[in-house]
Amino acid sequence: MVSHSRQTAQARPLIEPAIVQRAVGDAFRKLNPIHQLRNPVMFTVWICSAFTTVLWVQALMGHGEARPGFILAIALWLWFTVLFANFAEAMAEGRGKAQADSLRRAKKDIAAKKLATPDRNGTQESLPASMLRLGDWVLVEAGDTVPGDGEVVEGIASVNESAITGESAPVIRESGGDRSAVTGGTQVLSDWIVVRISANPGETFLDRMIAMVEGAKRQKTPNEIALDILLAGLTIIFLLATATLLPYSIFSVKAAGQGSPVTLTVLVALLVCLIPTTIGGLLSAIGIAGMDRMIQANVIATSGRAVEAAGDVDVLLLDKTGTITLGNREAVAFHAAPGVDTAKLADAAQLSSLADETPEGRSVVVLAKQKYGLRERDLHSLGAHFVPFTAQTRMSGVDMETGGQRREIRKGAAASVEAYVAAKGGHFPEAMKREVDRISMAGGTPLVVAEGAEALGVIELKDIVKGGIKERFGELRSMGIKTVMITGDNPLTAAAIAAEAGVDDFLAQATPEAKLKLIREYQAGGRLVAMTGDGTNDAPALAQADVAVAMNSGTQAAKEAGNMVDLDSNPTKLIEIVEIGKQLLMTRGSLTTFSIANDVAKYFAILPAAFVATYPALGALNVMGLHSPESAILSAVIFNALIIVVLIPLALRGVKYRPLGAAQLLQRNLFVYGVGGLLVPFVGIKAVDLLLVALHFTV
């Protein structure tokens, strides 16, 4: 089920006017040099912009090295380059800030009913929610807002969590089990609960959500830091190389006795075009946008590191129930005993299940109706007495009178029904025993049906594997990701379901210790592991996993152990999380490839133009036929700035996810973004040059 909030996020346009307006203002505020220091490449461009501005002022005073108009144009476009990079980052942050604002509206200081003891009828004290502390008990009744994060220790209630999840349907929260966690800011719709507060003010889940979605506490990931170091290294290399060109130029002019040395303005333009400004300007936006895509999927990541790790994951631990299978066993076939009509078996099976409100019981009724046209009957009109299932008997059924004849129908585990038939003086056929064994070995669940002393046959229940899940696992396998099914079933049942679903491996009869051991074994082999969980018993494994997705409906222990929280509480979301992580890495790699490749075209544009006055022979390298040295240099600088703007939508949206292996992805990116990065600048710089000539800007 896709939540309302996620549908809304997907329906929103990529660029909203309100976010654009906010981003424009933020772009100017980010011109602060302290902010620019965080990005070595753009800080270098900032210094170059300021230096060129000083050169322009000097030119206005009559001491310039070139025309004031030319220097001003270079200075303005360098400032635009910094502003466009700031704008890209601000646009990426914009959605998060908008969502943070809406979350702040949900966060309000309300009156709480503090209890002295975890007893609903105990002494109450009314006080503001901001005064509650870890370990306090509060009573929350119908119509009240939950004052803080906590665990339900008494009672059961229907809770509206739409302020957090966007899902309008209320959920049930009760003491004990894996659905006891409540979040501050949600509203109790019915009944009452006693909650033990689990977080101090400022440390609640809502506070953490606000901080994460607006990027206030975003830390750079290891890959991002490594790329920053690489870009900083390239910047230093090109800075040193550019700095040496001025003395060489002066020496060459003196030695040749002709020409003129290169100007500082041209050297600054050359430096900015040489360093990887495109990826430097978009790098932060790519990381923030990756976090935003998680938020749009209704997943809150506690760190950017977790989002990035999702892209590097190569082992997925997936719960069987609700993830691989639909979650409830369904009746798929009736297998009659020798000499028994299958319609008779279906009739008895339906009668024994009419009062059974479990999903399995309802599926038996539906199967009998679909296959044999048997309509549901009113047990009360038949004077029937329903026999409920118990752990001792391991059977359920119905006793009834029809046509003056008493009927006693039982349905349950094979051993229990066999003992029941034997107690009635009947015989349990060997053929039925073999059928029971066959169903069990095939991964199904056999339910035997008997009427009095007669064994009628077997109902085959089966975990229904979700449609399309096998293909999804095939895509993951092609990407080098191993899928492991986690289940409490016996090994035979687990093996059958694993084979049908197409997973690579399975862990049967899984215990918390077994999950933890399995994760550690994979990690010891150098693999990154992702898993989901919702219960307290999942907490150790979640704490150990590299990507740990806790369900929002789960316990507080599970949420604290994980590094992501799925607000939809949908265990299949893990696959989507991995895809978002992969998309983040693909986007960063693709734009890095494009950025480095498009520098080559800028070399052909600016190097001949910069040094043609010193070395006239370099005019032969003007392969693009640019109008003049001034127009060539200015065209390269303008293109260098505008390409950041052009790539902002791609950085925010991300490169389209494709389930390909690493080698195939590398080949594709090298072709699309490498070759594209080589060709696009030639076209773009030439187009800007023609426009400058048409506007009569150059001489």
Secondary structure, 3 states (H helix, E strand, C coil): CCCHHHHHHHHCCCCCHHHHHHHHHHHHHCCCHHHHCCCHHHHHHHHHHHHHHHHHHHHHHHHCCCCHHHHHHHHHHHHHHHHHHHHHHHHHHHHHHHHHHHHHHHCCCCEEEEECCCCCCCCEEEEEHHHCCCCCEEEEECCCECCCCEEEEEEEEEEECHHHHCCCCCEEEECCCCCCEECCCCEEEEEEEEEEECCCCCCCHHHHHHHHHCCCCCCCCHHHHHHHHHHHHHHHHHHHHHHHHHHHHHHHHHHHCCCCCCCHHHHHHHHHHHCCHHHHHHHHHHHHHHHHHHHHCCEEECCHHHHHHHHHCCEEEEECECCCEEEEEEEEEEEECCCCCHHHHHHHHHHHHCCCCCHHHHHHHHHHHHHHCCCCCCCCCCCCEEECCCCCCCEEEEEEEECCEEEEEEEECHHHHHHHHHHCCCECCHHHHHHHHHHHHCCCEEEEEEECCEEEEEEEEEEEECCCHHHHHHHHHHCCCEEEEECCCCHHHHHHHHHHHCCCEEECCCCHHHHHHHHHHHHHCCCCEEEEECCHHHHHHHHHCCEEEEECCCCHHHHHHCCEEECCCCCCHHHHHHHHHHHHHHHHHHHHHHHHHHHHHHHHHHHHHHHCCCCHHHHHHCCCCCCCHHHHHHHHHHHHHHHHHHHHHHHHHCCCCCCCCHHHHHHHHHHHHHHHHHHHHHHHHHHHHHHHHHCCCCC
